[in-house]
Amino acid sequence: MNTTSEQAETSDAEGPNAPGNPGDPVEEYVTTLKAALRGPAKAKSRMVGEVREGLTETVAALTREGVPYALAVRQAVEEFGSADDLADSCQRELTIAQARHTARAVALTAPFLIACWYLVQNAGNIQDSQVPRTAQWLAVHLASVSGAAVLLAAATLATTGTLARWLPTPHRLPLTIAWTATTASASMAVATLALATASVLAENWLLTAAAGTLAALSHAVIAGSARACRQCARMPSTEPVAL
C-alpha cells in the first residue's frame, strides 16, 4: 500500500502537471496573467513574480496537508480568482505606474527643450531671414507647450504619489498624461527640425546643432513612454464600472 502511494506521488511529481514543468497549471496561470498585462516592465515583472510566489506557496501548503497537486492548484486558483479577474486589478495598478513613469519622463526631459531654446536665443545672432524668424516664433510656442506639460506632469506625480493616500486618483488622469506627453513629444520633434534648420544660419551653429540633438533625444524618451501610457489607459480593465 505504501509502495503504491509513493509511486503515485512520484508519478505526480514527475508528470506534466508537476511544479515547474511546462504544463504546470501554476505556470500556465502566470503566463496567461502576464500576457494580459501592460505597463512598466519592472513593475509588471515584480507583480507577476508576487502572484507566482503566492500561488506556489498556497499550493505547497495544501499539498503538505495531503491534497493532490492538481486539486491543490484548483483550490489555490479559486482563492486567487481567475487570471482574467486578477488581471483587472493588476492592470489598474500598472496603469497608474505607467502614468507616473510617463509623467516623470516629461518632468525630467521637457525642461531641456526650454533650456535649449534659451541657450540658442542668447548664445549668438542668427542671420536675418524668414526661416530663422519662424524658428524663433516656434521657440516661444514650443516652450509654452513644454512648460504646461511639465506642470501637469508634476501634478500627476503628486496626485498619484503622497496625495493618493487622501485623494482619489482621477479616472481620466492616465489618459490625460498620455496625450500631454504625446503633445510634448510632438513639440520636441518640431523643435528638432527647427533647431536643425536654424543651425545652418546661426553664428554659433555647433551649440544650436547640439541643442537640436538634445531635443531629438528627449523626443525619443517621451514618445515611447507616451505610447505605452496610451495603451495602458485604453485597457478594458481601466474603464469605469457602471453601477
Secondary structure, DSSP 8 states (H G I E B T S, - for coil): -HHHHHHHHHHHHHSTTSTTSTT-HHHHHHHHHHHH--S-HHHHHHHHHHHHHHHHHHHHHHHHTT--HHHHHHHHHHHH--HHHHHHHHHHHHHHHHHHHHHHHHHHHHHHHHHHHHHHHHH--B-SSHHHHHHHHHHHHHHHHHHHHHHHHHHHHHHTTGGGGTS---TTHHHHHHHHHHHHHHHHHHHHHHHHHHHHHBTTHHHHHHHHHHHHHHHHHHHHHHHHHHHHHTSGGGS----
